[in-house]
Amino acid sequence: MSESVTTPAAEASDGAATSAGGAVAVTGGAGSGVADGAASGSAASGSAADVATAAGPVAIPAASCVLITGGSRGLGLELVRDTLRRGAKIATFSRSITPELQALADESDGRLFIGAADITDEAAVKAFIKAASAELGPIDSLVNNAAIGQDSMHLHTSPERIAQIVSTNLTAPLVLTRAFLRHAMAKAGRGRIVMITSVCAQRGYSGLVAYSATKGGLDSAMRTLAREMHGRFMVNSVAPGFFASEMSSVLGTEQLSTISRRTPSGRLVTPENIAPVVGSLLFDNTNLNGQVITIDGGGSI
């Protein structure tokens, strides 16, 4: 059995776009919100480094309002659950709103703002941020979770499919991060960003050329962004290994057992393993910045 035909961390795929829809459907209150404008005052006139230096070193406060992409199922849904348990407010959008996500929103006492939007549609994403911030207040943290997977050798992957993977998994998160930062620097001033990437950005897995390239690109962008923000925002990546649930969709019981035996911890990764690590990056005073945290049971060592 070869491990090469599976897609690590593809459970984040729900929030990613597979169509070119241009509208955003939002569940929750709408209002004037915060437009996607550049930060005003000193944060706009100088670099983030200038502002941080003038103010002196300051610890980044715990997240109070988090934007999570792809929060309707899989890892994204577990991230929403975990963040709610920690007491923060959440805004999340996906291609569609699942019953599970709607149920969480109904029980959240107004702390969870949900919507349906295409992550590759910049206008729709900006509209969601504006509506969410009008309902919840300033958003100070971001988890880039949404993505689409791949299971095809590069030789047989069409140019259109490559472009779709790159647009959804790399371009869209970078554009979203820019929009988030312009909002957050104008309002909250400081915050935290977590990129959900993949162990396949660190090791070669056949059948995942385009996917691996996008996740490696996000890791590189994360490090550079951490440098650019100069302590105003703590920016890190979490790189999951193979997901048990995603494996079961393409592999049999015997193959799953083989992969588990090859993993030093003896078991595959679950969303419940990943959410606490993301939560620590969002809420704890760790001083972690510009780092990739791999969660794969030791499978990559």
C-alpha positions as CSV (number, residue, x, y, z in Angstrom):
1,M,0.0,0.0,0.0
2,S,1.3,3.4,-0.8
3,E,0.7,6.5,1.3
4,S,1.2,8.6,-1.7
5,V,-2.3,8.8,-3.0
6,T,-3.9,10.3,0.0
7,T,-4.4,14.0,0.9
8,P,-3.1,15.2,4.3
9,A,-5.2,17.8,6.0
10,A,-7.8,18.0,3.3
11,E,-10.6,18.1,5.8
12,A,-10.2,21.8,5.8
13,S,-11.8,21.8,2.3
14,D,-15.3,22.8,3.2
15,G,-14.8,26.5,3.2
16,A,-13.0,26.5,-0.1
17,A,-14.7,27.5,-3.4
18,T,-15.3,25.2,-6.3
19,S,-17.4,27.7,-8.2
20,A,-17.1,31.3,-9.2
21,G,-20.2,32.5,-7.3
22,G,-20.0,36.2,-6.5
23,A,-22.5,36.7,-3.7
24,V,-22.3,36.3,0.1
25,A,-25.2,35.0,2.1
26,V,-24.9,36.0,5.7
27,T,-26.7,34.6,8.7
28,G,-26.8,37.2,11.5
29,G,-27.1,40.9,11.9
30,A,-25.8,43.2,9.2
31,G,-24.9,46.8,9.5
32,S,-22.4,49.4,8.6
33,G,-19.5,47.4,10.1
34,V,-15.9,48.2,9.4
35,A,-15.0,48.7,5.8
36,D,-11.8,47.2,4.4
37,G,-9.8,50.4,4.7
38,A,-6.2,50.9,5.7
39,A,-5.5,51.6,9.3
40,S,-5.7,55.2,10.2
41,G,-3.3,57.4,12.2
42,S,0.1,56.2,13.1
43,A,-0.6,52.6,12.1
44,A,-1.2,53.8,8.5
45,S,1.5,56.4,8.2
46,G,4.3,54.2,9.4
47,S,5.3,50.6,9.3
48,A,4.2,48.0,11.8
49,A,7.8,48.0,13.0
50,D,7.8,51.7,13.7
51,V,4.6,51.5,15.7
52,A,5.8,48.5,17.8
53,T,9.1,50.2,18.5
54,A,7.5,53.4,19.6
55,A,5.2,51.7,21.9
56,G,7.8,49.3,23.3
57,P,7.4,45.5,23.5
58,V,3.9,44.5,24.5
59,A,2.4,41.0,24.9
60,I,-0.3,40.2,22.4
61,P,-3.6,39.8,24.2
62,A,-5.6,36.6,23.9
63,A,-8.0,36.5,20.9
64,S,-11.4,37.9,21.6
65,C,-13.0,37.7,18.2
66,V,-11.7,35.1,15.7
67,L,-12.4,34.7,12.0
68,I,-12.2,31.0,11.0
69,T,-12.5,30.0,7.4
70,G,-14.2,26.7,6.4
71,G,-15.9,26.2,9.8
72,S,-18.9,24.1,8.8
73,R,-17.4,20.6,9.0
74,G,-14.3,18.6,9.8
75,L,-11.4,20.4,11.3
76,G,-13.0,23.8,10.8
77,L,-16.1,22.8,12.8
78,E,-14.0,21.5,15.7
79,L,-12.0,24.7,15.7
80,V,-15.3,26.6,16.0
81,R,-16.4,24.4,18.9
82,D,-13.1,24.7,20.7
83,T,-13.0,28.5,20.3
84,L,-16.6,28.8,21.6
85,R,-15.6,26.7,24.6
86,R,-12.8,29.2,25.3
87,G,-15.3,32.1,25.5
88,A,-14.4,34.0,22.4
89,K,-16.6,35.4,19.6
90,I,-16.3,33.8,16.2
91,A,-17.1,34.6,12.6
92,T,-16.9,31.8,10.1
93,F,-17.9,31.3,6.5
94,S,-17.9,28.2,4.2
95,R,-19.4,27.3,0.8
96,S,-22.5,26.2,2.7
97,I,-23.9,26.2,6.2
98,T,-24.3,22.7,7.6
99,P,-26.9,21.7,10.2
100,E,-24.1,21.2,12.7
101,L,-22.8,24.7,12.3
102,Q,-26.3,26.2,12.4
103,A,-26.9,24.3,15.6
104,L,-23.8,25.8,17.2
105,A,-24.8,29.3,16.1
106,D,-28.3,28.8,17.6
107,E,-26.8,27.8,20.9
108,S,-24.0,30.4,21.0
109,D,-25.9,33.3,22.6
110,G,-24.9,35.6,19.7
111,R,-21.2,34.7,19.9
112,L,-21.1,32.9,16.6
113,F,-21.7,34.7,13.3
114,I,-22.0,32.4,10.3
115,G,-22.3,32.9,6.5
116,A,-22.0,31.2,3.1
117,A,-19.3,32.7,0.9
118,D,-16.8,31.8,-1.8
119,I,-13.3,32.2,-0.4
120,T,-12.0,33.1,-3.8
121,D,-14.4,35.9,-4.2
122,E,-12.7,38.9,-2.7
123,A,-15.8,41.1,-2.7
124,A,-17.9,38.4,-0.9
125,V,-15.2,37.9,1.7
126,K,-14.9,41.7,2.4
127,A,-18.7,41.8,2.7
128,F,-18.6,39.0,5.2
129,I,-15.9,40.7,7.3
130,K,-17.9,44.0,7.3
131,A,-21.2,42.2,8.3
132,A,-19.4,40.1,11.0
133,S,-17.6,43.0,12.6
134,A,-20.9,45.0,12.7
135,E,-22.5,42.2,14.6
136,L,-19.6,41.1,16.8
137,G,-17.3,44.0,17.0
138,P,-13.6,44.2,15.8
139,I,-12.1,40.9,14.7
140,D,-8.6,40.5,16.1
141,S,-7.5,37.0,15.1
142,L,-7.7,34.8,12.0
143,V,-7.4,31.1,11.3
144,N,-6.9,30.3,7.6
145,N,-8.4,26.8,7.5
146,A,-10.3,26.5,4.2
147,A,-8.7,24.6,1.4
148,I,-9.3,22.0,-1.3
149,G,-7.4,18.7,-1.6
150,Q,-5.7,16.8,-4.5
151,D,-5.3,13.2,-5.4
152,S,-3.7,13.1,-8.8
153,M,-0.2,12.8,-10.2
154,H,1.1,16.1,-11.5
155,L,1.4,14.6,-15.0
156,H,-2.3,14.0,-15.1
157,T,-3.5,17.1,-13.3
158,S,-5.0,19.6,-15.7
159,P,-3.8,23.2,-15.8
160,E,-7.3,24.3,-14.8
161,R,-7.2,22.1,-11.7
162,I,-3.7,23.4,-10.7
163,A,-5.0,27.0,-11.0
164,Q,-8.0,26.2,-8.9
165,I,-5.9,24.6,-6.1
166,V,-3.5,27.5,-6.1
167,S,-6.2,30.1,-6.2
168,T,-8.2,28.5,-3.4
169,N,-5.4,27.3,-1.1
170,L,-2.8,30.1,-1.5
171,T,-4.0,33.2,-3.3
172,A,-7.4,33.4,-1.5
173,P,-5.9,33.0,2.0
174,L,-3.2,35.7,1.3
175,V,-5.9,38.1,0.0
176,L,-8.1,37.3,3.0
177,T,-5.2,37.9,5.4
178,R,-4.5,41.3,3.8
179,A,-8.2,42.3,4.3
180,F,-8.2,41.0,7.8
181,L,-5.0,42.9,8.7
182,R,-6.4,46.2,7.3
183,H,-9.5,45.7,9.4
184,A,-7.7,44.6,12.5
185,M,-4.9,47.2,12.5
186,A,-7.6,50.0,12.1
187,K,-9.6,48.6,15.0
188,A,-8.0,46.1,17.3
189,G,-4.4,47.1,16.6
190,R,-2.9,43.7,17.5
191,G,-3.8,40.1,17.2
192,R,-3.0,36.6,16.1
193,I,-3.0,34.6,12.8
194,V,-2.8,30.8,12.4
195,M,-2.3,29.2,9.0
196,I,-3.6,25.6,8.8
197,T,-1.0,24.0,6.4
198,S,0.1,20.4,6.1
199,V,2.9,18.0,6.8
200,C,3.1,17.5,3.0
201,A,4.7,20.9,2.8
202,Q,7.7,19.4,4.6
203,R,7.9,16.0,2.9
204,G,7.3,14.8,-0.6
205,Y,4.0,12.8,-1.2
206,S,3.2,11.6,-4.7
207,G,-0.1,12.9,-6.0
208,L,0.1,16.2,-4.1
209,V,2.3,18.5,-6.1
210,A,0.0,21.5,-6.4
211,Y,-1.5,21.0,-2.9
212,S,2.0,20.7,-1.4
213,A,3.1,23.8,-3.2
214,T,0.2,25.9,-1.8
215,K,0.8,24.7,1.8
216,G,4.5,25.3,1.5
217,G,3.7,28.7,0.2
218,L,1.5,29.5,3.2
219,D,4.3,28.4,5.5
220,S,6.7,30.8,3.8
221,A,4.2,33.6,3.8
222,M,3.6,33.0,7.5
223,R,7.3,33.5,8.4
224,T,7.6,36.6,6.3
225,L,4.4,38.1,7.7
226,A,5.6,37.4,11.2
227,R,8.7,39.5,10.4
228,E,6.7,42.3,8.7
229,M,4.3,42.6,11.7
230,H,7.2,43.0,14.1
231,G,5.2,41.9,17.1
232,R,1.9,43.5,16.3
233,F,0.5,40.1,15.3
234,M,1.8,36.7,16.2
235,V,1.7,34.6,13.1
236,N,2.2,30.8,13.1
237,S,1.3,27.6,11.1
238,V,-0.2,24.3,12.3
239,A,0.7,21.5,10.0
240,P,-1.5,18.4,10.5
241,G,-0.6,14.9,9.3
242,F,-3.0,12.3,8.0
243,F,-6.6,12.6,9.2
244,A,-8.4,9.4,10.2
245,S,-11.7,10.4,8.8
246,E,-10.3,11.5,5.4
247,M,-8.3,8.3,5.2
248,S,-11.4,6.2,5.7
249,S,-13.0,7.7,2.6
250,V,-10.3,6.4,0.2
251,L,-8.6,3.5,2.1
252,G,-9.7,0.2,3.5
253,T,-9.4,-0.9,7.1
254,E,-6.1,-2.9,6.4
255,Q,-4.5,0.2,4.8
256,L,-5.6,2.4,7.7
257,S,-4.0,-0.1,10.1
258,T,-0.8,-0.1,8.1
259,I,-0.5,3.7,8.2
260,S,-1.3,3.7,12.0
261,R,1.5,1.1,12.6
262,R,4.0,3.3,10.7
263,T,3.1,6.2,12.9
264,P,5.2,6.2,16.2
265,S,2.1,7.3,18.3
266,G,0.2,4.4,16.7
267,R,-2.8,6.4,15.6
268,L,-3.8,8.9,13.0
269,V,-4.5,12.6,13.6
270,T,-8.0,13.8,14.5
271,P,-9.4,17.3,14.6
272,E,-9.6,17.0,18.4
273,N,-5.8,16.7,18.4
274,I,-5.3,19.9,16.4
275,A,-7.9,22.2,17.9
276,P,-6.1,22.6,21.3
277,V,-2.8,23.5,19.6
278,V,-4.6,26.2,17.5
279,G,-6.3,27.3,20.6
280,S,-3.0,27.8,22.4
281,L,-1.7,29.9,19.6
282,L,-4.9,32.1,19.8
283,F,-5.2,32.4,23.5
284,D,-2.0,31.6,25.4
285,N,1.0,33.8,26.1
286,T,3.4,31.5,24.4
287,N,5.5,34.1,22.5
288,L,5.6,31.6,19.6
289,N,5.9,33.6,16.3
290,G,6.9,32.5,12.8
291,Q,6.8,28.8,13.6
292,V,5.4,25.7,12.0
293,I,3.9,23.2,14.5
294,T,3.6,19.7,13.1
295,I,0.9,17.4,14.5
296,D,1.2,14.0,13.0
297,G,1.9,11.5,15.8
298,G,5.6,11.5,14.8
299,G,4.8,10.1,11.3
300,S,7.2,12.6,9.6
301,I,10.3,11.9,11.8
